[in-house]
Amino acid sequence: MIVPVNAHDHAQGPATAPVTLVEYGDYECPDCGDAYPVVKELQKRLGDKLRFVYRNFPLNHQHPHAQHASEVAEAAGDQGKFWEMHDLLYEKQQQLEDAQLLQYADQLGLDRAKIQQALDNHTYTSRIKEEISSGTRSGVNGTPTFFINGQRHNAAYDVETLLAAINKALEAKN
């Protein structure tokens, strides 16, 4: 069972949506990169029936830029632009060096000095560790890992497979 969604989570869609899709992801993970447009399509198709929650789960031993990418996303969130940075990081997944991360901050009109300071001071490391810990407690051992209304989704994460699982969860709500 997943750690419940809470006020610290980054969420898109209404809290009252009948289905909540939680992703534990890593900005440098190629499979997460493949899942990114799938989630966008699901959001487009389902609208207010879906709440999407993203939690950081950087696989630092495999992806050397994932931690800093997560930290920059969190820093952007403190400036009101988490989702814009989240999207940009997945769209530029092959370009996650620190200098590029700072360019993305500029591109989004963020305070670059605050982003740099957050990286230098590891301001968001404890928050990211908490998300990793919640993932571990929820049984996450790789990325992306999805949960639909608290239940782990163990099948493929293409549009049709995830949509079928979400529709099943919607039917269970009725």
C-alpha positions as CSV (number, residue, x, y, z in Angstrom):
1,M,0.0,0.0,0.0
2,I,1.3,3.4,-0.9
3,V,2.1,6.1,1.5
4,P,-1.0,8.4,1.4
5,V,-0.9,11.6,-0.7
6,N,-0.4,14.6,1.5
7,A,-0.1,18.4,1.4
8,H,3.7,18.2,0.6
9,D,3.0,16.3,-2.6
10,H,3.1,18.0,-6.0
11,A,-0.3,17.3,-7.5
12,Q,-2.2,18.3,-10.7
13,G,-5.9,17.9,-10.9
14,P,-8.6,18.2,-8.3
15,A,-8.1,16.6,-4.8
16,T,-11.7,15.4,-5.3
17,A,-10.9,13.5,-8.5
18,P,-12.1,9.9,-8.3
19,V,-8.7,8.5,-9.4
20,T,-5.3,9.5,-8.1
21,L,-2.3,8.4,-10.1
22,V,1.0,8.6,-8.2
23,E,4.3,8.2,-10.0
24,Y,7.7,7.7,-8.4
25,G,10.1,9.0,-11.0
26,D,13.6,9.9,-11.9
27,Y,14.3,12.7,-14.3
28,E,17.2,10.9,-15.9
29,C,15.5,7.5,-16.2
30,P,14.8,6.7,-19.9
31,D,11.7,4.6,-18.9
32,C,10.4,7.6,-17.0
33,G,11.0,9.7,-20.1
34,D,8.9,7.2,-22.0
35,A,6.2,7.4,-19.4
36,Y,6.1,11.3,-19.4
37,P,4.0,11.7,-22.6
38,V,1.8,8.8,-21.5
39,V,0.8,10.7,-18.3
40,K,0.2,13.9,-20.3
41,E,-2.1,11.9,-22.6
42,L,-4.0,10.4,-19.7
43,Q,-4.4,13.9,-18.1
44,K,-5.8,15.2,-21.4
45,R,-8.2,12.3,-21.8
46,L,-9.4,12.1,-18.2
47,G,-9.5,15.8,-17.2
48,D,-11.0,16.4,-13.8
49,K,-11.4,12.6,-13.2
50,L,-7.7,12.3,-12.6
51,R,-5.3,13.8,-10.0
52,F,-1.6,13.2,-10.8
53,V,1.0,13.2,-8.1
54,Y,4.7,13.1,-8.8
55,R,7.3,12.0,-6.2
56,N,11.0,12.1,-6.7
57,F,12.8,8.8,-6.7
58,P,16.3,9.5,-8.2
59,L,18.3,6.4,-8.8
60,N,21.6,8.1,-8.1
61,H,23.8,5.0,-8.6
62,Q,22.5,4.7,-12.2
63,H,21.7,8.4,-13.1
64,P,24.4,10.9,-11.9
65,H,22.2,13.9,-12.8
66,A,19.0,12.7,-11.3
67,Q,19.5,14.1,-7.8
68,H,20.3,17.7,-8.9
69,A,17.4,17.6,-11.4
70,S,15.1,16.7,-8.5
71,E,16.6,19.4,-6.4
72,V,16.1,22.0,-9.2
73,A,12.5,20.9,-9.6
74,E,11.9,21.3,-5.9
75,A,13.6,24.7,-5.9
76,A,11.4,25.7,-8.9
77,G,8.4,24.6,-6.9
78,D,9.2,27.0,-4.2
79,Q,9.0,29.7,-6.9
80,G,5.7,28.4,-8.1
81,K,7.0,26.6,-11.2
82,F,7.4,22.9,-10.2
83,W,5.3,21.6,-13.0
84,E,6.9,23.8,-15.6
85,M,10.4,22.6,-14.5
86,H,9.2,19.0,-14.2
87,D,8.0,19.1,-17.9
88,L,11.2,20.8,-19.1
89,L,13.4,18.3,-17.3
90,Y,11.6,15.4,-19.1
91,E,11.6,17.2,-22.4
92,K,15.4,17.9,-22.1
93,Q,16.2,14.6,-20.4
94,Q,19.5,14.2,-22.2
95,Q,20.7,17.6,-21.0
96,L,20.8,17.6,-17.2
97,E,24.2,19.0,-16.4
98,D,24.2,21.7,-13.6
99,A,24.8,24.5,-16.1
100,Q,21.9,23.3,-18.2
101,L,19.6,23.1,-15.1
102,L,20.5,26.8,-14.4
103,Q,19.6,27.7,-18.0
104,Y,16.2,26.1,-17.5
105,A,15.7,28.2,-14.4
106,D,16.5,31.3,-16.6
107,Q,14.2,30.0,-19.3
108,L,11.3,29.8,-16.8
109,G,12.0,33.2,-15.3
110,L,13.2,31.8,-11.9
111,D,15.6,33.4,-9.5
112,R,18.8,31.8,-10.7
113,A,20.7,32.7,-7.6
114,K,18.2,31.0,-5.4
115,I,18.3,27.9,-7.6
116,Q,22.1,27.9,-7.4
117,Q,22.0,28.4,-3.6
118,A,19.6,25.5,-3.2
119,L,22.0,23.3,-5.2
120,D,25.0,24.4,-3.3
121,N,23.3,24.0,0.1
122,H,21.4,20.8,-0.8
123,T,18.3,22.6,0.5
124,Y,15.9,19.9,-0.8
125,T,17.9,16.8,-0.1
126,S,15.9,15.9,3.0
127,R,12.6,16.3,1.2
128,I,13.8,14.1,-1.7
129,K,15.1,11.5,0.8
130,E,11.6,11.5,2.4
131,E,10.1,10.8,-1.0
132,I,12.6,8.0,-1.6
133,S,11.8,6.6,1.8
134,S,8.0,6.8,1.2
135,G,8.6,5.0,-2.1
136,T,10.7,2.3,-0.5
137,R,8.0,1.8,2.2
138,S,5.5,1.5,-0.6
139,G,7.5,-1.2,-2.4
140,V,9.1,1.0,-5.1
141,N,12.3,-0.6,-6.3
142,G,12.6,1.1,-9.7
143,T,11.3,3.9,-11.9
144,P,8.8,4.7,-13.0
145,T,6.5,3.0,-10.5
146,F,2.8,3.9,-10.6
147,F,0.0,3.6,-8.0
148,I,-3.6,4.0,-8.9
149,N,-5.8,4.9,-5.9
150,G,-3.2,3.5,-3.6
151,Q,-2.7,0.2,-5.4
152,R,0.6,-0.5,-7.2
153,H,0.2,-0.8,-11.0
154,N,2.3,-3.8,-12.0
155,A,1.4,-3.9,-15.7
156,A,2.9,-1.9,-18.6
157,Y,2.6,1.9,-18.6
158,D,1.6,2.6,-22.1
159,V,-1.5,4.7,-22.6
160,E,-4.0,1.9,-23.2
161,T,-2.8,-0.3,-20.4
162,L,-2.8,2.5,-17.8
163,L,-6.1,3.9,-19.1
164,A,-7.7,0.5,-18.7
165,A,-6.4,0.2,-15.1
166,I,-7.7,3.8,-14.4
167,N,-11.1,3.0,-15.9
168,K,-11.3,-0.1,-13.7
169,A,-10.6,2.1,-10.7
170,L,-13.2,4.6,-11.9
171,E,-15.8,1.7,-12.2
172,A,-14.9,0.6,-8.6
173,K,-15.7,4.1,-7.4
174,N,-19.2,3.9,-8.9
